[in-house]
Amino acid sequence: MVRSLVPFDVTICGIPELEKFHDAKVSHVLSIIDPQEPEPEAFRFYPSHERLTLRFDDVVGVYPGFEPPGRDDVKKLLDFGQSLASSGKDGHLLVHCHAGISRSTAATAILLAQHNPGRERDAFLALLDLRPHGWPNTRMVDFADELLDRKGALLMGLGEYRRALLARKPHLAEIIRNIGRGNELPK
């Protein structure tokens, strides 16, 4: 499904998995890491690539001691998406966050939707193949929906993805509740 959305390869992972992809001909890297996190060591072994690093915590609201994703962060993500689109068909995008579950899956779906207006649902459902245990960050998706003027289509795509994921893996609902994000479970 991803190839029908973008003409380049896409990989999503967490920091512990980065060393597996140094030979994967990655042309673009989107790193989303915690504000205090050092640069991942694995990138010392990667060939030259274009890279954007965003620093914010994986939270979906404003909480003391945490830096949430902001509108400007998502704007930078979308600007990176524009440069990726102009790079040609031989690209390979690697998107990572700490665990490869929330920020990276949100960013990937946002980038896929950016280049496919009207196919927001497909952009999110592609995550089922790319990272079958992701739970995209709602705050990031909300900002992207506004910035791309999609009038709720990204949030609807996110809801469709979550329903499809929970149909495959119903046990994830309890995990989502236990980490304090039960309000994100589809009704």
N, C-alpha and C positions, 0 to 999 in steps of 0.2 A: 504494500500500500504506500510506503514512503516514496518509492520511485514515481508513483503517479502524482505526488505532491511536489517533489523537488528533484532536480536532476543530479544530486550528489549523495554520497553516502552519509549516514548519520549514526553516531554512536553515543550512547548515554552511559555514564559510569560514575562511580564514587572514587574518592582519592585512593583507597587501597587497590583499586583495579587499574590505575593509570599506567603502571609499568607494562601491562599486557598489550598496550596499543602503540608502543614507540616505533614499531615497524609497520604500522597500518596506513602509512602514507597520509597522515593527517595534515590537512592544509590550513584548517582553522580550528581554534580552541576557544571555547567559552568556559571560563573558570568562574564559578560562583562559590565563594568561600566565606567563612565566618570572618568578621573584622580582625580578630587577633590571630587567625591561622597563618602560619608561614607559607611561603610559596611551596607547592609540592616539589619534592626532590626529583620525582620521575621526569620532569620536563628537561632535566639536564641531558637526557638520552633521546629526546625527540629531535628530528630534523627541524630546520627552520619552518616556522608557520606564523600565520597571523593570529593574534590572541587578544581577547578582551577579558580582563579580570574585574569582576564585580564583587564587592564585599558587603554582605549583610547577613543577618541571622535568619534561620528558617523559622520565622514566626508569621502568623497571619493577622496580627494586630499590633498595637503599640503596648509594650510591656516594659516596666522599669528594668534597666540593665541589658536590654536587647536592642539591636538596631534592625528594624524591620525593612523589608524591601520598600523602596520609594518609587514615586512616579518617575523621577530622574533616572533611577536605575533601569527601569523598564524602557525608558526612552533610549538609553545607551544600548540596550539589548536590541531594540528595533533598528537603530542606526547600524549596528554590527550586522544585522540581518540583511540590510540593504547592500552593504559591502560584500557580503557572502554571495548574494544573488548576482552581483556583477562580476564575480570571479570566474565564472564559467562552469562547465559541466564536469570537470575532473576533480572537483573539490571533495574533501572528506571532512565533515564537521564532527568534532568531538565536544560534547557538552558534559561537564561534570560539576558536582557539588560535593559536599562531604560524603554522603552515602549514596548518591545517585537515585534518590527517591522523590524529593519534593521540589526543590528549586530547579534542578536540572530538567526534570520532566515538564515542569511549567514552562521553562524557557524554550525547550524543544517544541512543544505544542504551539507556543506563541509564534515562534519563527516559521513553523509550517503553515499556520493560519495566516500569517502576514502575507505570504506569497500566494495564498489561495482563498481570496474573498469568496464567501458563499460555501466554503468547504471546511468550516470550523469543526464540525462534527468529525469529519474524516481526519483532520489534524490531530484531534485528541485520541480517536480510536487507533491511530497508528502507534500510539504508545503501548497498546496491548502487545504488539510485536517487538517494539524497540526496547521496552523496559517493563516487563509484565507485572511488576510489583510497585509501580510508581503511584504516588499520591500528590499530584501537582499542587503547588502553593496557590491558594485561592486569591490572596492579596495581589500577587504578580499578575494573575489572569485578569483580575478586575481592572487593574491599571491599563493593561494591554487592550482590553475591550474598549476602554475610554479613548486611549490614544489612537487606536485604529478606527474609531468611530463605528464599531460593529453592533452597537445597540443591543447588547446582551447576548449576541450569538456565541461569543467565546465562552461565556459562563454557561450557556445552554450546552455547548459541546463538552465542557468539563463535567457537567451533570450526567450527560449520556455516557461518557467514559467511565465515570465512577459507578454508575449502575451496571455497566457491562463488566467491569473489573470485579465488583462484588458478586455478580452472578457466577463468575468463574471461581472466585476465592472468597466465599462468604465469611470465613474466619477473620478476614481483615477488618471487618466492622468493629469487632471487639478491640483490636489493636488500636484502631483510630480513636475509639472512645477512651482507651487507657492513656493515650498520649495527650488528651485534652482537646482533641479536634473533632469530637463527636458532632458538633454543629455543622460540620461539612458533609456528613452522611446524607445521601439523597433521601428525599421523603418518599 
